[in-house]
Amino acid sequence: MTDRRSPLQRLFELHLPLLLIVLFALGPYVWMMMTSIKSNADIGAWPVRYWPDAFTTEHYHALLERTSFGVNLLNSFVIACGACVLGLSVSLPAAYAFSRYRFRGRRLLMTQFLVINMFPIVLIIIPLFVLMRNIGLLDTFIGIILGHSTFAVPFSIWMLTSYINAIPKDLDEAARIDGATTLEVLRLIILPVVMPGLVTTGIYIFVTSWNEYLFAMMLSGQNVRTVTVALQLFIGEFSVQWGLLTAAGTLIALPVTLLFLLVQKRLVSGLTSGAVKS
Amino acid sequence: MTTASKTAPAPPLVLTPYLFLLPAMLVTLAVVLWPVAETVWMSLHNFILFKPRNVPFIGLGNFWRLLNDEVFWLSLGHSLVWISLVVSLQFALGLVTALLLNQSFWWRSLARSLVIIPWALPSVIIGLTWTWMYDFNVGVINDVFLRFGLIDKPVAWLAQPTSAFLSIVVALIWQGFPFFAVTILAGLQTISAELYEAADIDGATRFQRLRFITLPAIADVIATALLLRTIWVANSLDVILVMTGGGPGYSTYTLPLYAFLKAYSGMEFGYGSALAIMLTLLLLLVVFVYVRRAAKELDQ
């Protein structure tokens, strides 16, 4: 498409509006990070002091030394990894079955995995709490990982099915003629080719699990508190200590932002066709 | 064991696919299907968490109570306004962003990456940063608005019913517009340049190109994104929970939030379940339309 607009026109019709949108998108994020490295005096200044004379890491020190936030970070990491491993390991064989076999109930089962991803969380979370309490999984890693598998499994199945669909069936058949069993085909042929898709899906699950709040809050107590739950408790506890709160926010947000930027291009194709709760 | 051939319908006794599906089905059964059945059961009982021995069956009593519950109707009304405002504005901003990003200029890939950032953030952080920016005493929004003369004195954004509701809507637009931008952009990039060249030859204006080429070509993508987002926004409650907890008063109650608070703070699991089921039933139509569209891909 040729663009016959003058540079001035392009400035007003393209660069400026987009710059405003980028500022809107980045503003709150940058403001949070800026606040986290300002001294309390600068944070409490009115009118707002946009660029302080000196920056400080005191809030990060306070956060990691005086609160349990370091442990919360570790908890969230373990849970997100667990959700990833559980989600991918049960979904890969399921996706293979959906992609390569035509069997009775296939349509119904696939639709089921799509529909349960649309269920309101409140529909599941109340009885899940009762269930976890009854079997003693409240406030355990397994309990929260299972909670997160409610979205991790359906999402992975749809993503992986579309990735496996993109692999030519000839590859499977060639391997079979050479005498490979179904499991060997899955392990030696499908797995290596689908690896980029597996990584993308895994990162998405990781990010979603790391960010998740409701399940983590309902199903956790003192022992396995995640970063999102801890932050929400801090908001109640240190309500005016914005330096501390934004430092915690920054530590939560930075790793997932980076991971997300890493996979965003490959995610879109899956998102437009599959089912996603983000 | 043999695979099913590509053309013929599968013989009924091929076990392999079912074995492959077994782990996923077991997990789903345990953490989704069984709990949903349990929700239905609880909604028919007067189930209060700290009275586990006294759970009388009350039939549709909870649903009857719901119809006469002012807060339910209030929350439902809020939900409808909330969904239409948030989804339409997210879409509008996302569409504009996508149309801008679909042109060629030197900082395009940078802009594309930066615009996506709000999407990656957890709702707790969205609640936190916006609460901080809306702060009455030292919030940046009051400061900026005062500097530009938009307001005369600081406003307590989250403490008044209407402004609290709209403030959360703005935060949600911020969180959700990147999804539309990226999805619509992906749709735009599938449109062949020849179509535009032909339109140029015919002397089409830029508005005509948008109206007659661009929008029809991405109608499908837009419809899918709108459906998906409607479901998502209708279900989401965590940003509201963090920012206002439903207040002031009931002014930011939505249906999922009400269901959640009934169960979580009120311990009324039976009534909370009935509210959750009501929400699901109301959403079912949207889910049905979406699933029908997505299911077209099943038979490829």
Boltz contact constraints between the chains, C-beta under 6 A:
constraints:
  - contact:
      token1: [A, 1]
      token2: [B, 193]
      max_distance: 6.0
  - contact:
      token1: [A, 1]
      token2: [B, 196]
      max_distance: 6.0
  - contact:
      token1: [A, 14]
      token2: [B, 103]
      max_distance: 6.0
  - contact:
      token1: [A, 18]
      token2: [B, 100]
      max_distance: 6.0
  - contact:
      token1: [A, 18]
      token2: [B, 111]
      max_distance: 6.0
  - contact:
      token1: [A, 21]
      token2: [B, 97]
      max_distance: 6.0
  - contact:
      token1: [A, 22]
      token2: [B, 111]
      max_distance: 6.0
  - contact:
      token1: [A, 22]
      token2: [B, 114]
      max_distance: 6.0
  - contact:
      token1: [A, 25]
      token2: [B, 115]
      max_distance: 6.0
  - contact:
      token1: [A, 25]
      token2: [B, 117]
      max_distance: 6.0
  - contact:
      token1: [A, 25]
      token2: [B, 118]
      max_distance: 6.0
  - contact:
      token1: [A, 26]
      token2: [B, 114]
      max_distance: 6.0
  - contact:
      token1: [A, 28]
      token2: [B, 129]
      max_distance: 6.0
  - contact:
      token1: [A, 29]
      token2: [B, 117]
      max_distance: 6.0
  - contact:
      token1: [A, 32]
      token2: [B, 129]
      max_distance: 6.0
  - contact:
      token1: [A, 44]
      token2: [B, 138]
      max_distance: 6.0
  - contact:
      token1: [A, 46]
      token2: [B, 138]
      max_distance: 6.0
  - contact:
      token1: [A, 47]
      token2: [B, 143]
      max_distance: 6.0
  - contact:
      token1: [A, 48]
      token2: [B, 140]
      max_distance: 6.0
  - contact:
      token1: [A, 48]
      token2: [B, 143]
      max_distance: 6.0
  - contact:
      token1: [A, 90]
      token2: [B, 23]
      max_distance: 6.0
  - contact:
      token1: [A, 90]
      token2: [B, 24]
      max_distance: 6.0
  - contact:
      token1: [A, 90]
      token2: [B, 27]
      max_distance: 6.0
  - contact:
      token1: [A, 91]
      token2: [B, 24]
      max_distance: 6.0
  - contact:
      token1: [A, 93]
      token2: [B, 20]
      max_distance: 6.0
  - contact:
      token1: [A, 94]
      token2: [B, 21]
      max_distance: 6.0
  - contact:
      token1: [A, 94]
      token2: [B, 24]
      max_distance: 6.0
  - contact:
      token1: [A, 96]
      token2: [B, 20]
      max_distance: 6.0
  - contact:
      token1: [A, 97]
      token2: [B, 17]
      max_distance: 6.0
  - contact:
      token1: [A, 97]
      token2: [B, 20]
      max_distance: 6.0
  - contact:
      token1: [A, 97]
      token2: [B, 21]
      max_distance: 6.0
  - contact:
      token1: [A, 101]
      token2: [B, 4]
      max_distance: 6.0
  - contact:
      token1: [A, 101]
      token2: [B, 17]
      max_distance: 6.0
  - contact:
      token1: [A, 102]
      token2: [B, 4]
      max_distance: 6.0
  - contact:
      token1: [A, 102]
      token2: [B, 10]
      max_distance: 6.0
  - contact:
      token1: [A, 103]
      token2: [B, 10]
      max_distance: 6.0
  - contact:
      token1: [A, 103]
      token2: [B, 17]
      max_distance: 6.0
  - contact:
      token1: [A, 104]
      token2: [B, 12]
      max_distance: 6.0
  - contact:
      token1: [A, 107]
      token2: [B, 298]
      max_distance: 6.0
  - contact:
      token1: [A, 110]
      token2: [B, 298]
      max_distance: 6.0
  - contact:
      token1: [A, 111]
      token2: [B, 291]
      max_distance: 6.0
  - contact:
      token1: [A, 111]
      token2: [B, 295]
      max_distance: 6.0
  - contact:
      token1: [A, 114]
      token2: [B, 291]
      max_distance: 6.0
  - contact:
      token1: [A, 114]
      token2: [B, 294]
      max_distance: 6.0
  - contact:
      token1: [A, 115]
      token2: [B, 291]
      max_distance: 6.0
  - contact:
      token1: [A, 116]
      token2: [B, 32]
      max_distance: 6.0
  - contact:
      token1: [A, 118]
      token2: [B, 231]
      max_distance: 6.0
  - contact:
      token1: [A, 118]
      token2: [B, 287]
      max_distance: 6.0
  - contact:
      token1: [A, 120]
      token2: [B, 235]
      max_distance: 6.0
  - contact:
      token1: [A, 120]
      token2: [B, 256]
      max_distance: 6.0
  - contact:
      token1: [A, 120]
      token2: [B, 279]
      max_distance: 6.0
  - contact:
      token1: [A, 120]
      token2: [B, 280]
      max_distance: 6.0
  - contact:
      token1: [A, 122]
      token2: [B, 256]
      max_distance: 6.0
  - contact:
      token1: [A, 122]
      token2: [B, 259]
      max_distance: 6.0
  - contact:
      token1: [A, 122]
      token2: [B, 260]
      max_distance: 6.0
  - contact:
      token1: [A, 122]
      token2: [B, 276]
      max_distance: 6.0
  - contact:
      token1: [A, 123]
      token2: [B, 39]
      max_distance: 6.0
  - contact:
      token1: [A, 123]
      token2: [B, 276]
      max_distance: 6.0
  - contact:
      token1: [A, 123]
      token2: [B, 280]
      max_distance: 6.0
  - contact:
      token1: [A, 124]
      token2: [B, 35]
      max_distance: 6.0
  - contact:
      token1: [A, 126]
      token2: [B, 263]
      max_distance: 6.0
  - contact:
      token1: [A, 126]
      token2: [B, 269]
      max_distance: 6.0
  - contact:
      token1: [A, 126]
      token2: [B, 272]
      max_distance: 6.0
  - contact:
      token1: [A, 126]
      token2: [B, 273]
      max_distance: 6.0
  - contact:
      token1: [A, 127]
      token2: [B, 35]
      max_distance: 6.0
  - contact:
      token1: [A, 127]
      token2: [B, 38]
      max_distance: 6.0
  - contact:
      token1: [A, 127]
      token2: [B, 39]
      max_distance: 6.0
  - contact:
      token1: [A, 128]
      token2: [B, 35]
      max_distance: 6.0
  - contact:
      token1: [A, 146]
      token2: [B, 31]
      max_distance: 6.0
  - contact:
      token1: [A, 149]
      token2: [B, 27]
      max_distance: 6.0
  - contact:
      token1: [A, 149]
      token2: [B, 31]
      max_distance: 6.0
  - contact:
      token1: [A, 150]
      token2: [B, 31]
      max_distance: 6.0
  - contact:
      token1: [A, 150]
      token2: [B, 32]
      max_distance: 6.0
  - contact:
      token1: [A, 153]
      token2: [B, 24]
      max_distance: 6.0
  - contact:
      token1: [A, 153]
      token2: [B, 27]
      max_distance: 6.0
  - contact:
      token1: [A, 182]
      token2: [B, 16]
      max_distance: 6.0
  - contact:
      token1: [A, 211]
      token2: [B, 122]
      max_distance: 6.0
  - contact:
      token1: [A, 213]
      token2: [B, 123]
      max_distance: 6.0
  - contact:
      token1: [A, 213]
      token2: [B, 124]
      max_distance: 6.0
  - contact:
      token1: [A, 213]
      token2: [B, 238]
      max_distance: 6.0
  - contact:
      token1: [A, 214]
      token2: [B, 238]
      max_distance: 6.0
  - contact:
      token1: [A, 228]
      token2: [B, 122]
      max_distance: 6.0
  - contact:
      token1: [A, 228]
      token2: [B, 124]
      max_distance: 6.0
  - contact:
      token1: [A, 231]
      token2: [B, 124]
      max_distance: 6.0
  - contact:
      token1: [A, 232]
      token2: [B, 124]
      max_distance: 6.0
  - contact:
      token1: [A, 242]
      token2: [B, 132]
      max_distance: 6.0
  - contact:
      token1: [A, 249]
      token2: [B, 125]
      max_distance: 6.0
  - contact:
      token1: [A, 249]
      token2: [B, 128]
      max_distance: 6.0
  - contact:
      token1: [A, 253]
      token2: [B, 121]
      max_distance: 6.0
  - contact:
      token1: [A, 253]
      token2: [B, 125]
      max_distance: 6.0
  - contact:
      token1: [A, 256]
      token2: [B, 120]
      max_distance: 6.0
  - contact:
      token1: [A, 257]
      token2: [B, 117]
      max_distance: 6.0
  - contact:
      token1: [A, 257]
      token2: [B, 120]
      max_distance: 6.0
  - contact:
      token1: [A, 260]
      token2: [B, 120]
      max_distance: 6.0
  - contact:
      token1: [A, 261]
      token2: [B, 113]
      max_distance: 6.0
  - contact:
      token1: [A, 264]
      token2: [B, 116]
      max_distance: 6.0
  - contact:
      token1: [A, 268]
      token2: [B, 182]
      max_distance: 6.0
  - contact:
      token1: [A, 268]
      token2: [B, 186]
      max_distance: 6.0
  - contact:
      token1: [A, 272]
      token2: [B, 183]
      max_distance: 6.0
  - contact:
      token1: [A, 272]
      token2: [B, 186]
      max_distance: 6.0
